[in-house]
Amino acid sequence: MRTRNGRRGFWLVVECAALGAALAVLVVLGFRLVSRVMVWYEETKALESIRIVMSAESLQNEQAQSAERAAAFSSLSAQNADFRGWVLFGEDHSMYVCQGVDNDFYMTHRFDGSKDAAGMIFMDAGCTPDSANTLLYGHNMKDGSRFGTLNRYIDPAFLEAHPLVCFQSDTGLERYRPVAVFYASTDPESADYFDFQHTDFGAKSDYRAYVEAARTRSVYDTGITVKDGEKLLTLVTCSSELDSGRLVVLCRALRKGELSNG
């Protein structure tokens, strides 16, 4: 009887240990879930205050929300020194934009540093506030997050309905107009290869050649012209249209008085 009781006691201990381990796992998972929800809530709350920059009213009254955006920017910069701003287009918003010491970390990490295969929107490591061309990358997520809706620009009707891409950086709100929407391969051996990763240009002729090459590749004529020296913004995501393919949306800064009627 003592042997049987001993076995029962042993298995009782095993069951309790297993239950304890399971509860510990549930607590950890619950904590992670709550943390993720809180991060999502804070991101949504902050980005909601930025969403208004897409409205015609805001385009005509820039100072109305600039203080609120500046406060939000300052708060997020304090949380993560890699924070560089927000990028918005269409009726959606992306995650925050960060910039690492390389172009690898934020491909698989979130704003809070936690691992996430979806990563986040990140700025090319070679970009500076003075770069002629700011490059932003994001995964093409099936659920539409990150740059999962960037392919909407393939449809000219979408561009007509949403003519602006907005980027809030530490220097303020910057508005851009898409100049070219095209596919490119990152494989140098491919006939479809195009080096779009230019942050600066050595001469005006290099700038013009880059813009013209992008416009030639565009799936349709956006009708947007570019003048020498206009600041560029390039959005990049993966595409299955080509081997080692990317979908690229090249934009140039909004000119004074342009689209003043929304």
Secondary structure, 3 states (H helix, E strand, C coil): CHHHHHHHHHHHHHHHHHHHHHHHHHHHHHHHHHHHHHHHHHHHHHHHHHHHHHCHHHHHCHHHCHHHHHHHHHHHHHHCCCEEEEEEECCEEEEEEECCCCCCHHHCECCCCCECCCCCEEECCCCCCCCCEEEEECCECCCCCECCCHHHHHCHHHHHHCCCEEEEECCEEEEEEEEEEEEEECCCCCCCECCCCCCCCCCHHHHHHHHHHHHHHCCCCCCCCCCCCCCEEEEEEEECCCCCEEEEEEEEECCCCCCCCC
